Amino acid sequence: MSVLCKLQVKKMILTKQYRCVHSASCQCTKGHLSEDVIFLVFQHLNWNPNLIATLSCACKWFDDIAKRVLWKEFCRTRAPKMMLDLQSSGSHSADGNWRALGKLLIFCSGCTQGGLFDNVEVPGHFVNKTRFSKTLGKSFLMPQCLNDVLYVSEPCEHIDQGEAGDLGFFRGIFKSFASSNVKKMIINRGAQLHPTEICPYCKAKLWSMLQANMIPQTAKCRLGSHKDYIEYYVCLNGHLLGVCTLLPLSDSEDVSENE
């Protein structure tokens, strides 16, 4: 093999190394900041999610750090009590990974026309603040599953959606979904996974809780769902996403709101 060919082969190998998720001994770490330095920088930035997402696009090594460390710290800072509870079973990771959970905390997925929720089309969007409640989550559990732990957000209101009226989109996450009573019941009832749609947070397949006949009346009452319309899905990693119609405001409520 000529010297030129050897140099070309060496160059190709180094190029391939640069795209790997490398260890500290890998050649392509030269010039990179250490994980400790990156941790301190983002701690100073209060785990800014926009900057974490931007760093993830730099290379696979940075993406790996973001998945393992930065998104985890973002979740722990944004919802400390919730994260402490989700990890109290001894798990050091989150079902569906920390990045998916971070996105769930700050992103209302909305829906696309012809997707999960019939012909309703509401663009997904980021939210400044969302409250997740374990007490609200209890309302979404069948009596046989009340020992499970589920956190659900207050509905994100989308008003005047044409014939659909006022809609509320909500999302949530199960603790230790793999061993939950809800998952066992879904499987025992022979629920089918959605043929085309996937979870907007972790890309896993989805079960329809409406199709599994596992939406309790308590969920409708707790959300104040107009005409009892409520529908939600749970993915293989335990992320929940759903929609309900909201009670319309009366004239008197409109006036007091304006005042």
Phi, psi and omega in degrees: 000133181290162179300320181297317179297318179299318179296321179294319177297316180299319180296319179297320180295316180296322178297320178294321179299323184298336182263006181271164170274095196264163177268178182296336182271356183288145183300326187279006175278352183299126179092348179281148171291154177282163178299323180297319180293316179298320178301312182294322179298313183285334172296319177295328180274009180056037175054049181303118185294327178296319181286326176296316179296321179295317179298323182299334183278351186292310177192173184294331179294313177295323178297322179294318178298317180299316181294316186280324191241303191292315179293327177297314180292325175300312180298317182292331178279321183287321183220071188299316182292320179296316180294322179298319179291317181297332181262001185291345178281359178104359181282139177260003179227173178250146177300126180086003178082160185292327180296318178298319180292321177299318179295320180298325181294329190237003186231122171272118189286340183059212177198156179255152180298130182081010181267229185291324188245066176055230186257015177284136178231111178228120182297142173291154182202156176278149180240147181287322184206136178220138178261126175255137186229131174286328177295316176298322179301326178301328181292342182266002185256137173295155181307327181286350186243016186293346176280349176286159178246123181224127174258130180231143180276155168296146183300139173273116189279132175232103190272150174056061178264054178063226181295335180289341179079214180270123183247149173236125177257133180229162182212163182192182179210140175272148170273129178049056185300326183303328181252015185281157176291329179298313180297318179299319181292320178302314181293318180297330180275359176068031180297142181263142175288146179300133187292334186232322187280150178230166180296129180289352183259321182232000177069017178274163179292159187238142169258139174273119179287337176290316179294327178279359182055047183236028175257106184285158178298333181297328178293318179296318180293317184295324181274350183063040187293123181292129181058024175060025178273116176208140180211136175209161183237154174232132181269174183298339178263003176089013173277137181247137173217137185204179181215151175213158173274140183262151176296130178290149177288142174279170180301319181294324179291325177298318182294314181296327179294317180292325180292000000 
